[in-house]
Amino acid sequence: MVELDFNKTGGLIPAIAQDHETGEVLMLAYMNEAAWNKTLESGMATYFSRSRQSLWKKGETSGHVQVVKEIRIDCDNDTVLLKVEQKGGAACHLGYKSCFFRRVVKGDDPVIMEQQIFDPKKVYK
Amino acid sequence: MVELDFNKTGGLIPAIAQDHETGEVLMLAYMNEAAWNKTLESGMATYFSRSRQSLWKKGETSGHVQVVKEIRIDCDNDTVLLKVEQKGGAACHLGYKSCFFRRVVKGDDPVIMEQQIFDPKKVYK
């Protein structure tokens, strides 16, 4: 069994979701111990919503769930990497595959680098 | 210009480093605003060390610096993704290419999935 270090950062550790086939980084969210256990047990990515202060099964509203294919932990036991199958093709609530759809170059405004997969207004009603 | 939201998490935001060629997730560290600005200006990944409470140019001890090839930010402006060229072939202080070298399966001990690239005792003297 592995003991993750939830105490270092006040009970929440970052969890990165990565497309298990392409390696694209889809999003970063946070897990408390309950979210971690739920993810292990269910095989579906489950985070802790900081805004709602509650467990958050990714995709519970949009249907865009993340099926966990592999779980990695880092050398300090305080970050999780989930390799997932992203249902619906998009992880971002703004309709992009990845939340990291904007590129930054020093001094300029961020530039959108990707195509929108869905219209958020139609998914989140 | 982009304004990252450093206040949401007490001045530090997570920064993911990803191999710019293979897509492998190498590590996660944290940035304060000074680390972010230094990374933008220098083109070398610079984080904030929580243990030392100071700016940390990745590789300043080991020589395993990260040359930043591309910077992405997430939809909430509170996470950074760096696509980097990892000098020395390994990001992890334990000598592995990625800090995420251990796989977790429910109920079992973590399993090391990768080969060590260097011997930490020889690099950190």
gemmi code that builds the backbone of each chain (N, CA, C; Angstrom):
import gemmi

chains = {
    "A": [
        ("MET", (0.842, -1.201, 0.000), (0.000, 0.000, 0.000), (0.878, 1.251, 0.000)),
        ("VAL", (0.357, 2.309, -0.563), (1.107, 3.554, -0.624), (0.420, 4.595, 0.257)),
        ("GLU", (1.247, 5.360, 0.961), (0.716, 6.444, 1.785), (1.070, 7.761, 1.115)),
        ("LEU", (0.081, 8.430, 0.579), (0.345, 9.735, -0.026), (0.397, 10.799, 1.065)),
        ("ASP", (1.165, 11.847, 0.798), (1.404, 12.884, 1.799), (0.396, 14.029, 1.611)),
        ("PHE", (-0.793, 13.816, 2.167), (-1.840, 14.831, 2.024), (-1.623, 16.011, 2.972)),
        ("ASN", (-0.789, 15.826, 3.966), (-0.657, 16.875, 4.984), (0.199, 18.051, 4.539)),
        ("LYS", (1.147, 17.779, 3.627), (2.110, 18.817, 3.253), (1.413, 20.071, 2.723)),
        ("THR", (0.302, 19.861, 2.016), (-0.375, 21.004, 1.404), (-1.819, 21.122, 1.895)),
        ("GLY", (-2.017, 20.840, 3.169), (-3.317, 21.100, 3.771), (-4.412, 20.153, 3.338)),
        ("GLY", (-4.059, 18.916, 3.022), (-5.090, 17.914, 2.751), (-5.373, 17.667, 1.284)),
        ("LEU", (-4.846, 18.508, 0.405), (-5.085, 18.342, -1.030), (-3.760, 18.185, -1.773)),
        ("ILE", (-3.715, 17.221, -2.691), (-2.535, 17.099, -3.546), (-2.957, 17.242, -5.006)),
        ("PRO", (-2.060, 17.767, -5.843), (-2.409, 17.916, -7.254), (-2.430, 16.569, -7.975)),
        ("ALA", (-3.361, 16.453, -8.896), (-3.469, 15.257, -9.730), (-3.527, 15.705, -11.185)),
        ("ILE", (-2.595, 15.192, -11.971), (-2.514, 15.517, -13.392), (-3.237, 14.422, -14.164)),
        ("ALA", (-4.088, 14.815, -15.106), (-4.703, 13.827, -15.998), (-4.068, 13.949, -17.377)),
        ("GLN", (-3.625, 12.808, -17.885), (-2.910, 12.752, -19.162), (-3.609, 11.744, -20.067)),
        ("ASP", (-3.769, 12.092, -21.333), (-4.344, 11.155, -22.301), (-3.457, 9.911, -22.372)),
        ("HIS", (-4.027, 8.755, -22.124), (-3.205, 7.539, -22.011), (-2.629, 7.110, -23.353)),
        ("GLU", (-3.189, 7.612, -24.436), (-2.669, 7.228, -25.754), (-1.717, 8.271, -26.330)),
        ("THR", (-2.100, 9.541, -26.276), (-1.293, 10.578, -26.936), (-0.273, 11.222, -26.002)),
        ("GLY", (-0.458, 11.080, -24.679), (0.428, 11.741, -23.729), (0.082, 13.195, -23.486)),
        ("GLU", (-0.933, 13.705, -24.155), (-1.332, 15.101, -23.960), (-1.788, 15.323, -22.508)),
        ("VAL", (-1.305, 16.399, -21.902), (-1.758, 16.731, -20.552), (-3.123, 17.407, -20.666)),
        ("LEU", (-4.114, 16.828, -20.023), (-5.495, 17.288, -20.187), (-5.891, 18.340, -19.161)),
        ("MET", (-5.507, 18.134, -17.914), (-5.951, 19.040, -16.850), (-5.173, 18.749, -15.581)),
        ("LEU", (-5.300, 19.649, -14.644), (-4.811, 19.403, -13.292), (-5.930, 19.744, -12.326)),
        ("ALA", (-6.174, 18.830, -11.395), (-7.155, 19.101, -10.350), (-6.551, 18.618, -9.034)),
        ("TYR", (-7.352, 18.616, -7.985), (-6.820, 18.259, -6.668), (-7.578, 17.066, -6.102)),
        ("MET", (-6.880, 16.310, -5.272), (-7.491, 15.174, -4.578), (-7.272, 15.313, -3.076)),
        ("ASN", (-8.330, 15.044, -2.313), (-8.123, 14.751, -0.898), (-8.063, 13.220, -0.771)),
        ("GLU", (-7.938, 12.737, 0.437), (-7.748, 11.295, 0.592), (-8.984, 10.525, 0.108)),
        ("ALA", (-10.163, 11.090, 0.326), (-11.390, 10.412, -0.119), (-11.441, 10.325, -1.642)),
        ("ALA", (-11.012, 11.386, -2.317), (-11.008, 11.378, -3.788), (-10.013, 10.348, -4.313)),
        ("TRP", (-8.864, 10.281, -3.662), (-7.841, 9.295, -4.042), (-8.391, 7.872, -3.889)),
        ("ASN", (-8.999, 7.603, -2.739), (-9.539, 6.259, -2.508), (-10.655, 5.929, -3.492)),
        ("LYS", (-11.496, 6.921, -3.774), (-12.602, 6.710, -4.709), (-12.067, 6.416, -6.113)),
        ("THR", (-11.007, 7.118, -6.499), (-10.401, 6.886, -7.812), (-9.839, 5.470, -7.897)),
        ("LEU", (-9.144, 5.045, -6.840), (-8.583, 3.691, -6.811), (-9.678, 2.631, -6.894)),
        ("GLU", (-10.751, 2.853, -6.128), (-11.810, 1.840, -6.040), (-12.659, 1.775, -7.300)),
        ("SER", (-12.964, 2.966, -7.855), (-13.934, 3.019, -8.953), (-13.286, 2.923, -10.325)),
        ("GLY", (-11.991, 3.291, -10.414), (-11.352, 3.332, -11.721), (-11.800, 4.516, -12.566)),
        ("MET", (-12.493, 5.463, -11.946), (-12.928, 6.687, -12.624), (-12.300, 7.869, -11.883)),
        ("ALA", (-11.738, 8.801, -12.641), (-11.047, 9.924, -12.011), (-12.017, 10.723, -11.145)),
        ("THR", (-11.661, 10.853, -9.877), (-12.488, 11.580, -8.919), (-11.586, 12.557, -8.177)),
        ("TYR", (-11.985, 13.806, -8.183), (-11.179, 14.863, -7.583), (-11.940, 15.484, -6.414)),
        ("PHE", (-11.304, 16.499, -5.806), (-11.986, 17.295, -4.791), (-12.151, 18.691, -5.364)),
        ("SER", (-13.376, 19.142, -5.468), (-13.634, 20.474, -6.010), (-13.370, 21.526, -4.943)),
        ("ARG", (-12.394, 22.385, -5.213), (-12.088, 23.440, -4.243), (-13.199, 24.475, -4.190)),
        ("SER", (-13.856, 24.730, -5.319), (-14.914, 25.744, -5.315), (-16.176, 25.221, -4.618)),
        ("ARG", (-16.501, 23.956, -4.856), (-17.704, 23.393, -4.231), (-17.405, 22.725, -2.894)),
        ("GLN", (-16.115, 22.522, -2.610), (-15.693, 21.856, -1.369), (-16.371, 20.495, -1.202)),
        ("SER", (-16.333, 19.717, -2.288), (-16.931, 18.383, -2.210), (-16.268, 17.467, -3.232)),
        ("LEU", (-16.468, 16.166, -3.066), (-15.959, 15.197, -4.026), (-16.559, 15.487, -5.390)),
        ("TRP", (-15.753, 15.279, -6.420), (-16.158, 15.643, -7.775), (-15.738, 14.519, -8.712)),
        ("LYS", (-16.713, 13.705, -9.080), (-16.431, 12.710, -10.107), (-16.387, 13.448, -11.435)),
        ("LYS", (-15.216, 13.489, -12.041), (-15.053, 14.216, -13.298), (-16.062, 13.709, -14.325)),
        ("GLY", (-16.816, 14.638, -14.912), (-17.791, 14.262, -15.930), (-19.178, 13.998, -15.392)),
        ("GLU", (-19.391, 14.219, -14.104), (-20.710, 13.884, -13.548), (-21.805, 14.780, -14.135)),
        ("THR", (-21.436, 15.992, -14.541), (-22.412, 16.876, -15.188), (-22.379, 16.730, -16.709)),
        ("SER", (-21.181, 16.745, -17.268), (-21.024, 16.777, -18.727), (-21.097, 15.398, -19.372)),
        ("GLY", (-20.894, 14.359, -18.566), (-20.764, 13.021, -19.133), (-19.352, 12.713, -19.602)),
        ("HIS", (-18.479, 13.702, -19.528), (-17.109, 13.511, -20.009), (-16.233, 12.924, -18.904)),
        ("VAL", (-16.535, 11.689, -18.561), (-15.802, 11.017, -17.491), (-14.409, 10.620, -17.973)),
        ("GLN", (-13.555, 10.313, -16.999), (-12.194, 9.865, -17.302), (-12.004, 8.457, -16.758)),
        ("VAL", (-11.818, 7.509, -17.661), (-11.560, 6.121, -17.270), (-10.061, 5.984, -17.006)),
        ("VAL", (-9.723, 5.581, -15.790), (-8.312, 5.531, -15.394), (-7.664, 4.259, -15.932)),
        ("LYS", (-6.630, 4.448, -16.727), (-5.912, 3.315, -17.317), (-4.667, 2.961, -16.516)),
        ("GLU", (-4.068, 3.973, -15.885), (-2.844, 3.729, -15.123), (-2.673, 4.871, -14.135)),
        ("ILE", (-2.132, 4.553, -12.970), (-1.883, 5.566, -11.948), (-0.401, 5.571, -11.613)),
        ("ARG", (0.185, 6.750, -11.645), (1.572, 6.927, -11.208), (1.591, 7.908, -10.037)),
        ("ILE", (2.587, 7.754, -9.173), (2.804, 8.733, -8.100), (4.235, 9.229, -8.184)),
        ("ASP", (4.459, 10.428, -7.665), (5.802, 10.993, -7.815), (6.701, 10.603, -6.643)),
        ("CYS", (7.959, 11.008, -6.751), (8.997, 10.574, -5.812), (8.752, 11.070, -4.394)),
        ("ASP", (7.980, 12.139, -4.239), (7.695, 12.681, -2.908), (6.340, 12.227, -2.370)),
        ("ASN", (5.659, 11.385, -3.086), (4.324, 10.920, -2.671), (3.340, 12.061, -2.467)),
        ("ASP", (3.517, 13.139, -3.230), (2.572, 14.240, -3.050), (2.014, 14.775, -4.370)),
        ("THR", (2.136, 13.997, -5.432), (1.479, 14.332, -6.696), (1.079, 13.036, -7.391)),
        ("VAL", (-0.088, 13.067, -8.028), (-0.617, 11.896, -8.725), (-0.668, 12.191, -10.221)),
        ("LEU", (-0.340, 11.184, -11.018), (-0.490, 11.275, -12.473), (-1.444, 10.171, -12.913)),
        ("LEU", (-2.570, 10.583, -13.494), (-3.543, 9.619, -14.004), (-3.424, 9.551, -15.517)),
        ("LYS", (-3.246, 8.355, -16.044), (-3.318, 8.172, -17.492), (-4.734, 7.694, -17.784)),
        ("VAL", (-5.461, 8.497, -18.546), (-6.907, 8.281, -18.657), (-7.372, 8.200, -20.106)),
        ("GLU", (-8.532, 7.576, -20.236), (-9.294, 7.672, -21.483), (-10.365, 8.730, -21.248)),
        ("GLN", (-10.270, 9.828, -21.982), (-11.199, 10.944, -21.794), (-12.437, 10.722, -22.649)),
        ("LYS", (-13.546, 10.388, -22.016), (-14.795, 10.205, -22.759), (-15.296, 11.557, -23.269)),
        ("GLY", (-15.904, 11.562, -24.422), (-16.431, 12.797, -25.000), (-15.368, 13.639, -25.682)),
        ("GLY", (-14.105, 13.237, -25.535), (-13.038, 13.886, -26.289), (-12.501, 15.167, -25.707)),
        ("ALA", (-13.117, 15.670, -24.638), (-12.678, 16.963, -24.107), (-12.725, 16.953, -22.586)),
        ("ALA", (-11.632, 17.402, -21.979), (-11.558, 17.466, -20.516), (-11.963, 18.835, -19.991)),
        ("CYS", (-11.782, 19.867, -20.798), (-11.925, 21.241, -20.300), (-13.383, 21.685, -20.329)),
        ("HIS", (-13.793, 22.384, -19.275), (-15.185, 22.851, -19.201), (-15.471, 23.937, -20.240)),
        ("LEU", (-14.415, 24.443, -20.886), (-14.621, 25.425, -21.956), (-14.730, 24.762, -23.326)),
        ("GLY", (-14.706, 23.425, -23.330), (-14.974, 22.710, -24.575), (-13.741, 22.269, -25.340)),
        ("TYR", (-12.576, 22.483, -24.763), (-11.342, 22.052, -25.418), (-10.908, 20.687, -24.886)),
        ("LYS", (-10.138, 19.962, -25.702), (-9.661, 18.660, -25.244), (-8.853, 18.817, -23.962)),
        ("SER", (-7.929, 19.769, -23.965), (-7.066, 20.019, -22.815), (-7.361, 21.386, -22.230)),
        ("CYS", (-7.265, 21.491, -20.911), (-7.371, 22.812, -20.275), (-6.191, 23.712, -20.661)),
        ("PHE", (-5.123, 23.109, -21.151), (-3.925, 23.889, -21.488), (-3.948, 24.256, -22.969)),
        ("PHE", (-5.015, 24.905, -23.394), (-5.184, 25.185, -24.822), (-4.589, 26.527, -25.227)),
        ("ARG", (-4.039, 27.261, -24.257), (-3.456, 28.567, -24.572), (-1.943, 28.573, -24.365)),
        ("ARG", (-1.274, 29.122, -25.324), (0.179, 29.241, -25.276), (0.553, 30.659, -24.844)),
        ("VAL", (1.605, 30.751, -24.046), (2.091, 32.050, -23.579), (3.487, 32.308, -24.134)),
        ("VAL", (3.657, 33.486, -24.690), (4.987, 33.959, -25.054), (5.187, 35.280, -24.321)),
        ("LYS", (6.364, 35.470, -23.759), (6.639, 36.637, -22.920), (6.166, 37.945, -23.561)),
        ("GLY", (5.368, 38.691, -22.806), (4.969, 40.016, -23.244), (3.722, 40.062, -24.107)),
        ("ASP", (3.278, 38.905, -24.600), (2.100, 38.872, -25.471), (0.883, 38.317, -24.732)),
        ("ASP", (-0.286, 38.531, -25.322), (-1.482, 37.881, -24.808), (-1.420, 36.394, -25.146)),
        ("PRO", (-2.056, 35.554, -24.310), (-2.087, 34.119, -24.609), (-2.784, 33.859, -25.950)),
        ("VAL", (-2.341, 32.825, -26.633), (-2.887, 32.473, -27.944), (-3.542, 31.096, -27.865)),
        ("ILE", (-4.779, 30.993, -28.361), (-5.481, 29.703, -28.378), (-4.885, 28.826, -29.466)),
        ("MET", (-4.473, 27.613, -29.072), (-3.732, 26.733, -29.977), (-4.571, 25.554, -30.459)),
        ("GLU", (-5.782, 25.402, -29.926), (-6.539, 24.192, -30.228), (-7.954, 24.516, -30.687)),
        ("GLN", (-8.588, 23.517, -31.251), (-9.977, 23.627, -31.692), (-10.913, 23.251, -30.552)),
        ("GLN", (-12.015, 23.979, -30.442), (-13.038, 23.594, -29.476), (-13.712, 22.298, -29.929)),
        ("ILE", (-13.919, 21.389, -28.965), (-14.552, 20.102, -29.277), (-16.066, 20.197, -29.096)),
        ("PHE", (-16.482, 20.947, -28.062), (-17.924, 21.107, -27.844), (-18.224, 22.533, -27.397)),
        ("ASP", (-19.514, 22.882, -27.481), (-19.980, 24.194, -27.046), (-20.419, 24.083, -25.583)),
        ("PRO", (-19.704, 24.745, -24.673), (-20.031, 24.598, -23.245), (-21.488, 24.933, -22.928)),
        ("LYS", (-22.070, 25.867, -23.673), (-23.456, 26.264, -23.374), (-24.439, 25.124, -23.625)),
        ("LYS", (-24.053, 24.213, -24.513), (-24.955, 23.099, -24.812), (-24.739, 21.918, -23.866)),
        ("VAL", (-23.562, 21.874, -23.245), (-23.239, 20.739, -22.378), (-23.616, 21.031, -20.923)),
        ("TYR", (-23.336, 22.277, -20.496), (-23.647, 22.660, -19.112), (-24.872, 23.560, -19.128)),
        ("LYS", (-26.049, 22.985, -18.953), (-27.286, 23.774, -19.059), (-27.804, 24.174, -17.686)),
    ],
    "B": [
        ("MET", (-0.582, 40.505, -22.211), (0.034, 39.898, -21.018), (-0.993, 39.027, -20.283)),
        ("VAL", (-0.494, 38.044, -19.588), (-1.383, 37.156, -18.853), (-1.184, 37.364, -17.354)),
        ("GLU", (-2.291, 37.348, -16.636), (-2.226, 37.462, -15.179), (-2.568, 36.108, -14.582)),
        ("LEU", (-1.582, 35.456, -14.016), (-1.859, 34.179, -13.368), (-2.420, 34.424, -11.966)),
        ("ASP", (-3.222, 33.471, -11.513), (-3.924, 33.633, -10.238), (-3.108, 32.994, -9.109)),
        ("PHE", (-2.131, 33.752, -8.626), (-1.276, 33.222, -7.560), (-1.961, 33.262, -6.195)),
        ("ASN", (-3.022, 34.023, -6.092), (-3.624, 34.211, -4.768), (-4.486, 33.036, -4.323)),
        ("LYS", (-5.043, 32.309, -5.305), (-6.000, 31.253, -4.959), (-5.390, 30.219, -4.013)),
        ("THR", (-4.087, 29.956, -4.212), (-3.445, 28.916, -3.403), (-2.267, 29.482, -2.613)),
        ("GLY", (-2.440, 30.694, -2.113), (-1.448, 31.227, -1.192), (-0.134, 31.626, -1.836)),
        ("GLY", (-0.173, 32.024, -3.102), (1.034, 32.554, -3.723), (1.801, 31.571, -4.587)),
        ("LEU", (1.441, 30.298, -4.528), (2.135, 29.282, -5.328), (1.151, 28.564, -6.240)),
        ("ILE", (1.546, 28.378, -7.500), (0.720, 27.578, -8.403), (1.547, 26.400, -8.918)),
        ("PRO", (0.878, 25.287, -9.200), (1.615, 24.127, -9.704), (2.076, 24.334, -11.145)),
        ("ALA", (3.262, 23.818, -11.431), (3.810, 23.854, -12.784), (4.240, 22.440, -13.161)),
        ("ILE", (3.693, 21.968, -14.260), (3.996, 20.625, -14.758), (5.094, 20.755, -15.804)),
        ("ALA", (6.120, 19.921, -15.714), (7.133, 19.873, -16.773), (6.938, 18.597, -17.580)),
        ("GLN", (6.867, 18.784, -18.894), (6.597, 17.676, -19.809), (7.698, 17.638, -20.867)),
        ("ASP", (8.187, 16.459, -21.191), (9.174, 16.325, -22.262), (8.566, 16.838, -23.565)),
        ("HIS", (9.213, 17.798, -24.195), (8.607, 18.455, -25.363), (8.551, 17.539, -26.576)),
        ("GLU", (9.323, 16.470, -26.562), (9.302, 15.551, -27.709), (8.414, 14.335, -27.464)),
        ("THR", (8.563, 13.712, -26.294), (7.841, 12.455, -26.056), (6.491, 12.660, -25.384)),
        ("GLY", (6.288, 13.832, -24.750), (5.057, 14.065, -24.012), (5.065, 13.476, -22.614)),
        ("GLU", (6.148, 12.816, -22.239), (6.228, 12.229, -20.900), (6.166, 13.332, -19.836)),
        ("VAL", (5.358, 13.118, -18.810), (5.309, 14.074, -17.706), (6.511, 13.814, -16.803)),
        ("LEU", (7.339, 14.826, -16.627), (8.610, 14.655, -15.921), (8.491, 14.924, -14.429)),
        ("MET", (7.782, 15.982, -14.069), (7.724, 16.385, -12.660), (6.645, 17.439, -12.481)),
        ("LEU", (6.324, 17.689, -11.234), (5.493, 18.830, -10.885), (6.189, 19.586, -9.766)),
        ("ALA", (6.277, 20.902, -9.944), (6.825, 21.737, -8.880), (5.933, 22.971, -8.773)),
        ("TYR", (6.358, 23.944, -7.996), (5.514, 25.116, -7.771), (6.240, 26.383, -8.195)),
        ("MET", (5.458, 27.370, -8.583), (6.002, 28.678, -8.944), (5.312, 29.763, -8.127)),
        ("ASN", (6.109, 30.705, -7.630), (5.525, 31.969, -7.198), (5.679, 32.947, -8.368)),
        ("GLU", (5.267, 34.173, -8.172), (5.279, 35.101, -9.303), (6.707, 35.366, -9.790)),
        ("ALA", (7.656, 35.401, -8.860), (9.050, 35.638, -9.249), (9.586, 34.477, -10.091)),
        ("ALA", (9.213, 33.257, -9.723), (9.668, 32.086, -10.484), (9.067, 32.095, -11.891)),
        ("TRP", (7.797, 32.469, -11.965), (7.119, 32.570, -13.265), (7.819, 33.603, -14.149)),
        ("ASN", (8.077, 34.777, -13.590), (8.729, 35.826, -14.375), (10.134, 35.410, -14.804)),
        ("LYS", (10.843, 34.754, -13.895), (12.206, 34.309, -14.202), (12.184, 33.269, -15.326)),
        ("THR", (11.199, 32.382, -15.289), (11.077, 31.365, -16.340), (10.806, 32.020, -17.691)),
        ("LEU", (9.897, 33.002, -17.697), (9.582, 33.713, -18.941), (10.810, 34.439, -19.490)),
        ("GLU", (11.529, 35.096, -18.595), (12.666, 35.922, -19.032), (13.857, 35.088, -19.467)),
        ("SER", (14.128, 34.012, -18.708), (15.375, 33.263, -18.931), (15.205, 32.112, -19.913)),
        ("GLY", (13.954, 31.616, -20.061), (13.755, 30.438, -20.897), (14.240, 29.152, -20.251)),
        ("MET", (14.552, 29.221, -18.970), (14.966, 28.043, -18.199), (13.955, 27.854, -17.071)),
        ("ALA", (13.514, 26.614, -16.882), (12.486, 26.361, -15.874), (12.995, 26.739, -14.488)),
        ("THR", (12.255, 27.627, -13.843), (12.613, 28.103, -12.512), (11.384, 27.984, -11.625)),
        ("TYR", (11.556, 27.318, -10.512), (10.439, 27.064, -9.609), (10.689, 27.762, -8.272)),
        ("PHE", (9.737, 27.555, -7.343), (9.936, 28.014, -5.971), (10.045, 26.772, -5.104)),
        ("SER", (11.153, 26.635, -4.412), (11.346, 25.472, -3.556), (10.601, 25.671, -2.246)),
        ("ARG", (9.624, 24.799, -2.004), (8.862, 24.915, -0.755), (9.720, 24.543, 0.448)),
        ("SER", (10.644, 23.597, 0.270), (11.476, 23.188, 1.409), (12.520, 24.253, 1.743)),
        ("ARG", (13.102, 24.852, 0.706), (14.127, 25.873, 0.960), (13.539, 27.275, 1.023)),
        ("GLN", (12.271, 27.412, 0.599), (11.608, 28.725, 0.586), (12.416, 29.750, -0.208)),
        ("SER", (12.838, 29.332, -1.400), (13.593, 30.257, -2.251), (13.432, 29.861, -3.712)),
        ("LEU", (13.784, 30.785, -4.604), (13.761, 30.488, -6.031), (14.695, 29.328, -6.315)),
        ("TRP", (14.292, 28.493, -7.259), (15.034, 27.268, -7.548), (15.112, 27.097, -9.058)),
        ("LYS", (16.276, 27.442, -9.593), (16.494, 27.140, -11.004), (16.744, 25.645, -11.113)),
        ("LYS", (15.822, 24.954, -11.750), (15.941, 23.498, -11.872), (17.291, 23.137, -12.492)),
        ("GLY", (18.021, 22.263, -11.822), (19.306, 21.817, -12.343), (20.489, 22.625, -11.851)),
        ("GLU", (20.254, 23.570, -10.937), (21.372, 24.423, -10.511), (22.429, 23.613, -9.758)),
        ("THR", (22.008, 22.521, -9.115), (22.972, 21.653, -8.434), (23.436, 20.514, -9.344)),
        ("SER", (22.485, 19.865, -9.994), (22.788, 18.655, -10.766), (23.284, 18.952, -12.176)),
        ("GLY", (23.012, 20.165, -12.657), (23.288, 20.464, -14.059), (22.168, 20.036, -14.985)),
        ("HIS", (21.149, 19.385, -14.433), (20.044, 18.881, -15.246), (18.980, 19.957, -15.422)),
        ("VAL", (19.361, 20.998, -16.140), (18.452, 22.122, -16.357), (17.359, 21.741, -17.351)),
        ("GLN", (16.315, 22.553, -17.362), (15.203, 22.344, -18.296), (15.085, 23.566, -19.205)),
        ("VAL", (15.346, 23.363, -20.485), (15.206, 24.431, -21.465), (13.741, 24.477, -21.902)),
        ("VAL", (13.118, 25.632, -21.707), (11.680, 25.744, -21.973), (11.443, 25.937, -23.468)),
        ("LYS", (10.687, 25.019, -24.059), (10.379, 25.083, -25.485), (9.020, 25.717, -25.737)),
        ("GLU", (8.114, 25.549, -24.784), (6.770, 26.100, -24.963), (6.113, 26.205, -23.595)),
        ("ILE", (5.301, 27.241, -23.419), (4.584, 27.429, -22.158), (3.090, 27.449, -22.436)),
        ("ARG", (2.362, 26.644, -21.692), (0.900, 26.663, -21.759), (0.351, 27.021, -20.374)),
        ("ILE", (-0.817, 27.648, -20.357), (-1.507, 27.908, -19.092), (-2.902, 27.320, -19.178)),
        ("ASP", (-3.466, 27.012, -18.022), (-4.769, 26.345, -18.062), (-5.913, 27.362, -18.044)),
        ("CYS", (-7.122, 26.842, -18.174), (-8.312, 27.671, -18.358), (-8.605, 28.555, -17.155)),
        ("ASP", (-8.104, 28.183, -15.980), (-8.339, 28.981, -14.773), (-7.161, 29.896, -14.434)),
        ("ASN", (-6.162, 29.924, -15.275), (-4.963, 30.737, -15.014), (-4.289, 30.399, -13.693)),
        ("ASP", (-4.398, 29.139, -13.285), (-3.751, 28.793, -12.019), (-2.909, 27.520, -12.100)),
        ("THR", (-2.567, 27.104, -13.301), (-1.615, 26.006, -13.486), (-0.816, 26.269, -14.758)),
        ("VAL", (0.469, 25.936, -14.700), (1.371, 26.140, -15.831), (1.825, 24.778, -16.349)),
        ("LEU", (1.930, 24.676, -17.670), (2.510, 23.484, -18.299), (3.718, 23.926, -19.114)),
        ("LEU", (4.888, 23.411, -18.731), (6.113, 23.715, -19.465), (6.479, 22.520, -20.333)),
        ("LYS", (6.672, 22.767, -21.621), (7.216, 21.722, -22.489), (8.708, 21.992, -22.588)),
        ("VAL", (9.496, 21.044, -22.106), (10.922, 21.312, -21.894), (11.814, 20.277, -22.566)),
        ("GLU", (13.052, 20.719, -22.774), (14.134, 19.793, -23.102), (14.893, 19.544, -21.806)),
        ("GLN", (14.851, 18.306, -21.335), (15.483, 17.972, -20.062), (16.950, 17.619, -20.296)),
        ("LYS", (17.837, 18.501, -19.885), (19.266, 18.215, -20.030), (19.676, 17.109, -19.057)),
        ("GLY", (20.608, 16.282, -19.465), (21.073, 15.193, -18.606), (20.157, 13.987, -18.620)),
        ("GLY", (18.996, 14.129, -19.260), (18.126, 12.975, -19.460), (17.225, 12.614, -18.302)),
        ("ALA", (17.397, 13.281, -17.157), (16.607, 12.884, -15.990), (16.179, 14.107, -15.195)),
        ("ALA", (14.896, 14.161, -14.861), (14.363, 15.277, -14.076), (14.357, 14.972, -12.588)),
        ("CYS", (14.271, 13.703, -12.236), (14.027, 13.328, -10.834), (15.330, 13.283, -10.045)),
        ("HIS", (15.276, 13.795, -8.808), (16.475, 13.803, -7.972), (16.883, 12.390, -7.551)),
        ("LEU", (16.021, 11.412, -7.804), (16.378, 10.027, -7.503), (17.014, 9.334, -8.707)),
        ("GLY", (17.213, 10.099, -9.794), (17.962, 9.558, -10.918), (17.118, 8.999, -12.048)),
        ("TYR", (15.808, 9.145, -11.935), (14.926, 8.668, -12.997), (14.579, 9.812, -13.952)),
        ("LYS", (14.228, 9.455, -15.186), (13.845, 10.496, -16.141), (12.666, 11.297, -15.608)),
        ("SER", (11.653, 10.590, -15.133), (10.445, 11.225, -14.610), (10.320, 10.944, -13.123)),
        ("CYS", (9.806, 11.930, -12.388), (9.494, 11.695, -10.973), (8.365, 10.674, -10.814)),
        ("PHE", (7.616, 10.457, -11.882), (6.464, 9.544, -11.807), (6.879, 8.150, -12.275)),
        ("PHE", (7.905, 7.601, -11.640), (8.460, 6.325, -12.103), (7.806, 5.125, -11.419)),
        ("ARG", (6.868, 5.394, -10.502), (6.210, 4.289, -9.800), (4.728, 4.206, -10.156)),
        ("ARG", (4.309, 3.003, -10.418), (2.912, 2.738, -10.740), (2.195, 2.197, -9.508)),
        ("VAL", (0.951, 2.615, -9.343), (0.144, 2.155, -8.213), (-1.033, 1.339, -8.724)),
        ("VAL", (-1.204, 0.180, -8.120), (-2.419, -0.601, -8.343), (-3.048, -0.809, -6.975)),
        ("LYS", (-4.349, -0.666, -6.903), (-5.057, -0.709, -5.622), (-4.633, -1.908, -4.763)),
        ("GLY", (-4.241, -1.594, -3.521), (-3.951, -2.655, -2.563), (-2.523, -3.171, -2.585)),
        ("ASP", (-1.765, -2.817, -3.627), (-0.387, -3.299, -3.734), (0.614, -2.189, -3.423)),
        ("ASP", (1.854, -2.589, -3.186), (2.927, -1.606, -3.079), (3.214, -1.024, -4.461)),
        ("PRO", (3.690, 0.239, -4.502), (4.046, 0.830, -5.799), (5.150, 0.021, -6.483)),
        ("VAL", (5.118, -0.003, -7.798), (6.091, -0.763, -8.584), (6.907, 0.204, -9.442)),
        ("ILE", (8.229, 0.075, -9.390), (9.106, 0.921, -10.216), (9.029, 0.453, -11.664)),
        ("MET", (8.717, 1.405, -12.563), (8.450, 1.066, -13.961), (9.580, 1.492, -14.892)),
        ("GLU", (10.561, 2.217, -14.366), (11.570, 2.795, -15.255), (12.983, 2.466, -14.794)),
        ("GLN", (13.929, 2.700, -15.680), (15.345, 2.504, -15.384), (15.936, 3.790, -14.818)),
        ("GLN", (16.812, 3.651, -13.831), (17.532, 4.813, -13.332), (18.511, 5.303, -14.398)),
        ("ILE", (18.554, 6.635, -14.568), (19.455, 7.236, -15.561), (20.802, 7.572, -14.928)),
        ("PHE", (20.745, 8.046, -13.667), (21.999, 8.356, -12.976), (21.909, 7.934, -11.513)),
        ("ASP", (23.089, 7.878, -10.877), (23.174, 7.541, -9.464), (23.156, 8.839, -8.660)),
        ("PRO", (22.102, 9.072, -7.878), (21.989, 10.351, -7.157), (23.199, 10.648, -6.274)),
        ("LYS", (23.831, 9.611, -5.738), (24.974, 9.838, -4.836), (26.153, 10.456, -5.576)),
        ("LYS", (26.219, 10.207, -6.876), (27.334, 10.761, -7.648), (27.027, 12.163, -8.167)),
        ("VAL", (25.736, 12.492, -8.245), (25.349, 13.794, -8.805), (25.208, 14.848, -7.703)),
        ("TYR", (24.607, 14.430, -6.585), (24.414, 15.365, -5.462), (25.422, 15.025, -4.380)),
        ("LYS", (26.576, 15.685, -4.379), (27.645, 15.342, -3.430), (27.637, 16.284, -2.244)),
    ],
}
model = gemmi.Model(1)
for chain_id, residues in chains.items():
    chain = gemmi.Chain(chain_id)
    for i, (resn, *xyz) in enumerate(residues, 1):
        res = gemmi.Residue()
        res.name, res.seqid = resn, gemmi.SeqId(i, " ")
        for name, pos in zip(("N", "CA", "C"), xyz):
            atom = gemmi.Atom()
            atom.name, atom.element = name, gemmi.Element(name[0])
            atom.pos, atom.b_iso = gemmi.Position(*pos), 0.0
            res.add_atom(atom)
        chain.add_residue(res)
    model.add_chain(chain)
structure = gemmi.Structure()
structure.add_model(model)
structure.setup_entities()
